[in-house]
């Protein structure tokens, strides 16, 4: 059983979109955490 290069090259754009989605979700989570940490606490 060998690797079909044509199928591999056809799957690269799909994998790229998946990686981009993961990056975007991670960036959103980091931005939300940073924003929540920037809000001053009212505890004394």
Beta strands, then each sheet from edge to edge (+ up, - down):
end
